[in-house]
Amino acid sequence: MKRFQRNILPSIMAIAMLLSACDKGFEAMNQNPNAFTDPVLGNLFTTSLIRTAGTGTPDRNRTNIKYFAGTMQYMASLGINWSGDKNYENNQFGDLFETIYGTHLKELQQLIAAIEEKPELVNEGAMANIWRVFVLHRATDMYGDVPYTEAGQGYISGTFKPRYDKQSAIYPMMLASLETAAQQLDPSKSTFGNNDVLYQGDVAKWKTFAYSLMLRLGMRLSNVDPGQSKNWVEKAIAGGVMTNNDDIAKIEHVAGNENTQNWDAFELKRESLPESNAGKGPVKLGKTLIDALVDRDDPRLSFYATLWQGNIVAEQSARLPASTNPTLQQGLPNGYDANTIRNVFPGFSNEMLAEFSEPNTGTIASLNAPTIILSYSEVEFLLAEAALRGWGSGTAAEHYNKAITANMQSTSLFPITTLYTGQSIIPITIINSYLARNPLDESASFDKQMEQIFTQFWLAHFMYYDNFEAFSTWRRTGYPLLDPPNYPGNFTGGKHLVRLRYPVSEATLNKENYDQAIADQGSDLYTTPVWWDK
């Protein structure tokens, strides 16, 4: 037996060594050499940017369009599926929430986790964190208390039921994150390069964007915490905000592919403005918007509006010069259906719908129109308010004039189409004439000047079709003055809608955290204001 043990022991040791050597090779053998095992960081960033600009029906059609184009009275519909037009329930209130957390944020959070321990990628990390603030500021502005610190952690840490942070805590975190990221940006280090479809890796532009977003968020606190609002607005201005239209944060679009087209335009054309309707569809530009443009002899009217014939794509170049004539434009009032509209227009018939204006699909509603993430004109409107409050340099009138000028000149960013004016780009002579007719009255009260500034903001912002931000700015400032619709059976009791409700899925799948949010914020109703909306 001992002799047997002596003979077999070397063999066992040899086999063990052989198995060990074989095992070391198995790991490599089990990897597919053609598969990606690590995330491609630049692609993750591109995906988040493009998806935040729009994924289609849930975030753009059901929310940006059907809720907020109606709420802001930019557009009106005789259909009852436009919740914002009538404050009538359509059960799509949670679509934006689910899209932000399930789509906009998903790749971005994976990207942040992959690079947070890599100091050589400091710019990529800073840019990703700036973009995270942009993504989540929209979530909290629309819903109030939302997941922030634990947002997007399902893939990374297995946190599938994130707790909700109070908006009063989210805002300081977002502002601090912007400050940190802006200070981290280093022009000597690498960037995402062409994967950055916002600024193509331009570090200086990203810094300007961060401080301009800080200005927006800092001003959001003006009513709820004026001291902190002033502090952050002054920091933003000192850091360096946008100074011209070249600084605009925008994503370019090209028709023909769902990854490259403008999704707002696609959804409008698909559901609201199909050419087959021949102008008799229920969705039109709102009377409030058209009347405001007409009253001011606003040169943007032809850029924004057309009769239906001008939206026949194959014939636009021939049709638009006539169909954009300002004297032909007419808006549909908000809050009516195909029957109750007869209270406004006795004898109304569907044939008459062809006489009402539609968004111009040759310009702002073109599949090739850019998505404007944050504009220079918005920055100047906010600087006008800062000057009015004594928080910034220059006069409110100077910034007001710059804001309107910048907005009208940004028509050059859109497809070049011949309109009633003979051109789509508004020349400086016409802009100056408009400013002379519509000056800021510096002798008026603070409130009256605020009304002028932010009514002009509302008129300007329709160009960018960012109804989310128009809704937030209107809630904070109260301007323009809009009469709420009081459609029979509406869900707000004839009051304005001031937030979106949480999705039903949160009340069932994340019930404990949902219940705590309701306890902290108030009932999950459209009329429950968010923290900063005082």
C-alpha positions in Angstrom: 0.0 0.0 0.0 2.8 2.4 0.9 4.5 1.6 -2.4 1.2 2.2 -4.2 0.8 5.6 -2.5 4.4 6.6 -3.4 3.8 5.6 -7.1 0.4 7.3 -7.4 1.1 10.6 -5.6 3.3 12.1 -8.3 0.6 11.3 -10.9 -2.1 13.0 -8.8 0.1 16.1 -8.4 0.8 16.2 -12.2 -2.9 15.9 -13.0 -3.8 18.7 -10.5 -1.2 20.9 -12.1 -2.5 20.1 -15.5 -6.1 20.9 -14.5 -5.0 24.1 -12.9 -3.3 25.1 -16.2 -6.4 24.1 -18.2 -8.7 26.1 -15.9 -6.6 29.3 -16.5 -7.4 29.0 -20.2 -11.1 28.3 -19.8 -11.9 32.0 -18.9 -10.4 33.2 -22.1 -12.0 30.4 -24.1 -15.4 31.3 -22.7 -15.2 34.9 -23.9 -16.6 35.8 -27.3 -13.9 37.7 -29.1 -16.5 39.5 -31.2 -18.6 40.6 -28.3 -18.4 43.9 -26.3 -17.9 43.0 -22.6 -17.3 46.6 -21.4 -19.5 49.6 -22.2 -18.5 51.8 -25.1 -18.5 55.1 -23.1 -19.0 57.5 -26.0 -21.9 55.5 -27.3 -23.6 55.5 -23.9 -23.3 59.3 -23.8 -24.7 59.7 -27.4 -27.6 57.5 -26.5 -28.6 59.5 -23.5 -28.3 62.8 -25.3 -30.4 61.6 -28.3 -33.0 59.8 -26.2 -33.5 62.8 -23.9 -34.1 64.9 -27.0 -37.0 62.5 -27.7 -37.9 58.9 -27.9 -41.4 59.3 -29.5 -44.9 58.9 -28.2 -44.5 58.7 -24.3 -42.3 61.8 -23.7 -43.0 64.0 -26.7 -46.5 63.3 -28.0 -48.3 62.5 -24.8 -46.4 64.9 -22.5 -44.6 67.8 -24.2 -47.4 68.1 -26.8 -50.7 66.8 -25.4 -50.2 68.1 -21.9 -48.0 71.2 -22.1 -48.7 72.6 -25.5 -52.3 72.8 -24.4 -51.6 73.9 -20.8 -49.5 76.8 -22.2 -52.2 77.6 -24.7 -49.7 77.3 -27.6 -52.1 74.8 -29.2 -55.7 73.7 -28.8 -57.6 70.6 -29.7 -61.3 69.7 -30.1 -60.3 66.1 -29.1 -60.6 65.0 -25.5 -57.3 63.2 -25.5 -55.4 66.5 -25.2 -55.2 66.6 -21.4 -53.5 70.0 -21.1 -56.1 71.6 -23.4 -59.1 70.7 -21.2 -57.5 69.4 -18.0 -59.3 66.1 -18.8 -57.9 62.8 -17.8 -56.3 60.6 -20.4 -54.2 58.3 -18.1 -50.9 59.3 -19.7 -49.7 61.4 -16.8 -46.9 59.0 -15.8 -45.4 58.4 -19.2 -42.7 61.1 -18.9 -41.7 59.8 -15.4 -41.3 56.2 -16.8 -39.4 57.4 -19.8 -37.0 59.6 -17.9 -36.0 56.8 -15.5 -36.4 53.9 -17.9 -34.8 55.4 -21.0 -33.2 58.9 -20.7 -31.2 58.1 -17.5 -30.4 54.4 -17.9 -27.3 54.5 -20.1 -26.2 57.8 -18.5 -26.1 56.3 -15.0 -24.1 53.3 -16.3 -21.7 55.7 -17.9 -21.2 57.7 -14.7 -20.5 54.5 -12.8 -18.0 53.3 -15.3 -15.8 56.5 -15.2 -16.2 57.8 -11.7 -12.9 56.2 -10.6 -10.9 57.3 -13.7 -9.4 60.7 -13.1 -8.0 60.8 -16.7 -11.7 61.0 -17.8 -12.5 64.0 -15.7 -14.2 65.9 -18.6 -16.3 62.9 -19.6 -17.4 62.6 -15.9 -18.2 66.3 -15.6 -20.2 66.4 -18.8 -22.1 63.3 -17.8 -23.0 64.8 -14.4 -24.1 68.1 -16.0 -26.4 66.1 -18.3 -27.7 64.1 -15.4 -28.8 67.3 -13.8 -30.6 68.3 -17.0 -32.4 65.0 -17.2 -33.5 65.0 -13.6 -34.4 68.6 -13.3 -37.1 68.0 -15.8 -38.4 65.0 -13.7 -38.6 67.0 -10.4 -40.0 70.1 -12.1 -42.9 68.1 -13.6 -43.6 65.8 -10.6 -42.1 67.4 -7.5 -40.4 64.9 -5.1 -38.7 62.2 -7.2 -35.9 59.7 -6.9 -32.6 61.5 -7.3 -29.8 60.1 -5.1 -30.9 56.5 -5.9 -32.0 57.2 -9.4 -30.8 54.8 -12.1 -29.1 52.4 -9.7 -31.0 49.2 -10.6 -28.3 47.9 -13.0 -25.4 49.2 -10.8 -26.4 48.3 -7.3 -29.7 46.5 -7.6 -31.8 49.3 -6.2 -35.0 48.7 -8.0 -37.2 50.6 -5.6 -35.5 54.0 -5.2 -36.5 56.3 -2.4 -37.9 59.7 -3.4 -35.9 62.8 -2.4 -37.7 66.0 -1.4 -37.5 68.7 -4.1 -36.2 71.0 -1.4 -33.2 68.7 -1.2 -32.9 67.9 -4.9 -32.4 71.5 -5.9 -29.3 72.2 -3.7 -27.8 68.9 -4.9 -28.4 69.7 -8.5 -26.9 73.2 -8.2 -23.9 71.9 -6.2 -23.4 69.2 -8.9 -23.3 71.8 -11.6 -20.8 73.9 -9.7 -18.5 71.0 -9.1 -18.7 69.8 -12.7 -18.1 73.2 -14.2 -15.0 73.6 -12.1 -13.7 70.1 -13.1 -13.8 70.8 -16.8 -10.3 70.9 -18.2 -9.5 71.8 -21.8 -6.2 69.9 -21.7 -8.0 66.6 -21.1 -9.9 64.2 -23.3 -13.6 64.5 -24.1 -16.3 62.5 -25.8 -15.4 64.2 -29.1 -17.9 63.5 -31.9 -19.9 61.2 -29.6 -21.0 64.5 -27.9 -23.8 65.5 -30.3 -24.5 68.5 -28.2 -21.2 70.4 -28.3 -18.8 68.0 -30.1 -16.6 67.8 -27.0 -16.1 71.6 -26.7 -15.1 72.0 -23.0 -15.7 75.8 -23.0 -19.2 75.3 -24.4 -20.0 72.7 -21.7 -18.9 75.1 -19.0 -21.1 77.8 -20.4 -24.0 75.3 -20.6 -23.5 74.3 -16.9 -23.6 77.9 -15.7 -26.6 78.7 -17.9 -28.4 75.7 -16.5 -27.4 76.9 -13.0 -28.9 80.3 -13.9 -32.2 78.6 -14.8 -32.3 76.5 -11.7 -31.1 79.2 -9.4 -33.9 81.5 -10.6 -36.4 78.7 -10.0 -35.9 79.4 -6.2 -36.8 83.1 -6.5 -40.1 82.7 -4.7 -39.4 79.9 -2.2 -35.9 80.9 -1.1 -34.9 84.3 -2.5 -31.5 84.3 -0.6 -30.3 81.1 -2.1 -31.8 82.1 -5.5 -29.7 85.3 -5.5 -26.6 83.3 -4.4 -26.8 80.8 -7.2 -27.9 83.4 -9.9 -24.8 85.5 -9.0 -22.6 82.4 -9.1 -23.9 81.5 -12.5 -23.3 84.9 -13.9 -19.8 85.1 -12.5 -19.0 81.6 -13.9 -20.0 82.7 -17.4 -23.4 82.1 -19.0 -24.2 82.1 -22.7 -23.4 85.3 -24.6 -24.6 84.6 -28.2 -26.5 82.1 -30.3 -23.4 80.2 -31.0 -23.6 79.0 -27.4 -27.0 77.4 -27.7 -27.3 73.8 -26.5 -28.9 72.0 -29.4 -29.1 68.6 -31.1 -29.4 68.7 -34.9 -31.9 66.4 -36.6 -32.2 64.9 -40.1 -35.5 63.4 -41.4 -35.7 59.8 -42.4 -34.5 57.9 -39.3 -36.0 57.6 -35.8 -32.6 58.1 -34.3 -32.0 61.4 -36.2 -35.4 63.0 -36.8 -37.1 65.6 -34.6 -39.6 63.6 -32.6 -41.9 66.5 -31.7 -42.3 67.2 -35.4 -42.8 63.5 -36.2 -45.5 63.0 -33.6 -47.3 66.2 -34.7 -47.2 65.1 -38.3 -48.2 61.5 -37.5 -51.2 62.1 -35.2 -52.1 65.8 -35.1 -51.4 67.2 -38.6 -51.6 64.3 -41.2 -51.9 65.7 -44.7 -54.9 63.3 -45.2 -56.9 65.5 -42.9 -56.8 68.4 -45.4 -56.9 70.8 -42.6 -59.9 69.3 -40.9 -58.1 67.7 -38.0 -59.0 68.8 -34.5 -55.6 70.1 -33.5 -54.6 73.7 -34.3 -52.6 76.6 -32.9 -54.2 78.2 -29.9 -56.1 81.5 -30.0 -54.2 82.8 -27.1 -50.9 82.5 -29.0 -52.1 83.7 -32.4 -53.9 86.7 -30.8 -50.8 87.7 -28.9 -48.7 87.6 -32.0 -51.2 89.5 -34.1 -51.7 92.2 -31.4 -47.9 92.9 -31.4 -47.5 92.7 -35.2 -44.9 90.0 -34.4 -42.7 88.9 -37.3 -42.5 85.4 -35.9 -46.2 84.8 -36.8 -45.3 83.6 -40.3 -42.5 81.5 -39.0 -44.8 79.8 -36.4 -48.1 79.5 -38.3 -49.5 78.4 -41.6 -52.8 77.3 -43.0 -53.0 73.6 -43.7 -52.0 73.9 -47.4 -48.5 75.0 -46.3 -48.0 71.8 -44.5 -48.2 69.6 -47.6 -44.6 68.7 -47.7 -44.2 68.1 -51.4 -45.7 71.5 -52.2 -44.3 73.6 -49.3 -42.0 75.8 -51.3 -44.9 76.9 -53.5 -47.6 77.0 -50.8 -45.9 78.7 -47.8 -45.5 82.2 -49.2 -49.3 82.4 -49.4 -50.4 80.1 -46.5 -48.2 82.0 -43.9 -49.9 85.4 -44.7 -50.4 87.0 -41.2 -53.9 88.3 -42.1 -55.1 84.7 -42.6 -54.0 83.2 -39.3 -56.6 82.3 -36.7 -56.2 80.4 -33.5 -58.6 77.8 -31.9 -59.7 78.6 -28.4 -58.7 76.1 -25.6 -61.1 74.0 -23.6 -63.7 73.0 -26.2 -64.8 69.9 -28.1 -66.5 69.4 -31.4 -69.9 70.2 -29.9 -69.2 72.9 -27.3 -67.1 74.9 -29.8 -70.5 76.0 -31.2 -70.9 78.2 -28.2 -68.1 80.3 -29.6 -68.7 79.8 -33.3 -72.5 79.2 -33.9 -73.0 76.9 -36.8 -69.5 75.5 -36.5 -68.7 72.5 -38.7 -65.6 70.4 -39.4 -65.2 72.2 -42.7 -64.4 75.4 -40.8 -61.3 73.8 -39.2 -59.4 74.3 -42.4 -59.5 78.0 -41.7 -57.5 77.7 -38.4 -53.7 77.9 -38.2 -51.4 74.9 -37.7 -47.7 74.8 -36.6 -45.5 75.4 -39.6 -43.9 72.0 -40.6 -41.5 73.8 -42.8 -39.9 75.6 -39.9 -40.4 74.9 -36.2 -42.3 71.7 -36.8 -39.9 70.3 -39.4 -38.5 66.8 -39.1 -35.1 68.6 -39.7 -35.6 71.2 -37.0 -33.1 71.1 -34.1 -34.0 70.3 -30.5 -33.1 73.3 -28.5 -32.0 72.1 -25.1 -31.2 75.6 -23.6 -31.2 78.8 -25.6 -29.2 82.1 -25.4 -32.5 84.0 -25.5 -33.7 82.3 -22.3 -30.5 83.3 -20.6 -31.0 86.9 -21.6 -34.6 86.8 -20.3 -33.4 85.5 -17.0 -30.6 88.2 -16.9 -33.3 90.8 -17.5 -35.1 89.5 -14.4 -31.8 89.4 -12.5 -31.1 93.0 -13.4 -34.7 93.9 -12.3 -34.0 92.3 -8.9 -30.6 93.9 -8.5 -28.8 90.6 -8.9 -26.9 91.2 -12.1 -25.3 93.9 -14.2 -26.8 96.0 -17.0 -30.5 97.1 -17.2 -33.5 94.9 -17.5 -34.3 96.7 -20.8 -30.9 95.9 -22.3 -31.3 92.2 -21.6 -34.9 92.2 -22.7 -33.9 93.6 -26.1 -31.0 91.1 -26.4 -33.3 88.2 -25.5 -35.9 89.1 -28.2 -33.2 89.8 -30.8 -31.4 86.5 -30.1 -34.7 84.6 -30.4 -35.7 86.2 -33.7 -32.2 85.7 -35.1 -32.2 82.0 -34.1 -34.7 81.5 -36.9 -31.5 80.8 -38.9 -31.1 77.5 -37.1 -34.2 76.1 -38.7 -34.8 74.8 -42.2 -34.6 77.7 -44.7 -38.0 78.1 -46.2 -39.6 81.0 -48.1 -42.5 82.4 -46.1 -44.9 85.3 -46.6 -42.2 87.7 -45.7 -40.0 86.4 -48.6 -37.6 84.8 -46.2 -37.6 82.7 -43.0 -34.7 84.5 -41.2 -35.9 87.7 -39.6 -33.6 90.6 -40.5 -32.3 93.0 -37.9 -34.3 96.0 -39.3 -37.6 94.2 -38.6 -36.3 93.1 -35.2 -35.4 96.7 -34.3 -38.8 97.9 -35.5 -40.5 95.3 -33.3 -38.5 96.4 -30.2 -39.4 100.0 -30.9 -43.1 99.0 -30.9 -42.8 96.7 -27.8 -40.3 98.3 -25.4 -39.9 97.3 -21.8 -41.6 99.9 -19.7 -38.8 100.7 -17.2 -41.1 103.1 -15.4 -43.6 100.4 -14.6 -43.8 98.4 -11.4 -41.7 95.3 -10.8 -44.7 93.1 -11.5 -45.6 94.8 -14.7 -42.0 94.5 -16.0 -42.0 90.9 -15.0 -45.2 90.4 -17.0 -43.7 92.0 -20.1 -40.4 90.0 -19.8 -42.1 86.7 -19.4 -44.9 87.2 -21.8 -42.1 87.8 -24.3 -40.4 84.7 -23.1 -43.5 82.7 -23.7 -43.8 84.1 -27.2 -40.2 83.4 -27.9 -40.1 79.9 -26.4 -42.7 78.5 -28.8 -40.0 78.6 -31.4 -38.1 75.9 -29.6 -41.2 73.8 -28.8 -39.8 73.1 -25.3 -43.2 73.2 -23.6 -41.7 71.7 -20.4 -39.6 74.8 -19.7 -42.4 77.1 -20.8 -44.6 75.4 -18.2 -42.1 75.7 -15.4 -41.3 79.3 -16.1 -45.0 80.2 -16.3 -45.6 78.5 -12.9 -42.8 80.4 -11.3 -43.5 83.8 -12.7 -47.3 83.6 -13.2 -46.8 85.1 -16.7 -48.3 85.2 -19.2 -51.7 85.6 -17.7 -53.7 82.6 -18.9 -57.3 81.8 -18.1 -57.8 78.1 -17.2 -60.2 76.1 -19.2 -63.2 74.7 -17.4 -64.3 71.8 -19.6 -67.1 69.7 -18.2 -65.7 66.9 -16.0 -62.2 68.3 -15.9 -59.8 67.0 -13.2 -58.7 70.3 -11.7 -62.1 71.8 -10.7 -61.6 74.6 -13.3 -58.1 75.5 -11.9 -54.8 75.4 -13.7 -52.9 72.2 -13.9 -49.6 72.7 -12.0 -47.9 69.3 -12.0 -48.2 65.8 -13.3 -49.3 62.8 -11.3 -46.9 59.9 -10.6 -47.4 56.8 -12.7 -49.7 54.1 -11.5 -46.7 51.7 -11.6 -45.0 53.6 -8.7 -48.0 53.3 -6.5 -47.9 49.5 -7.0 -44.3 48.6 -7.5 -42.6 51.2 -5.3 -45.5 51.7 -2.9 -43.5 52.4 0.3 -41.5 55.2 -1.3 -44.5 56.5 -3.2 -46.5 56.7 0.0 -43.8 58.6 1.7 -43.6 61.1 -1.2 -47.3 61.7 -0.9 -47.0 62.2 2.9 -44.2 64.8 2.3 -45.5 66.6 -0.7 -49.3 66.4 -0.5 -51.9 64.5 -2.4 -51.0 63.1 -5.8 -53.1 65.6 -7.7 -52.6 67.8 -10.7 -53.4 70.8 -8.5 -50.7 70.0 -5.8 -47.9 72.5 -6.4 -44.3 71.4 -6.3 -42.0 72.9 -3.6 -40.6 75.9 -5.5 -44.0 76.8 -7.0 -45.1 79.5 -4.4 
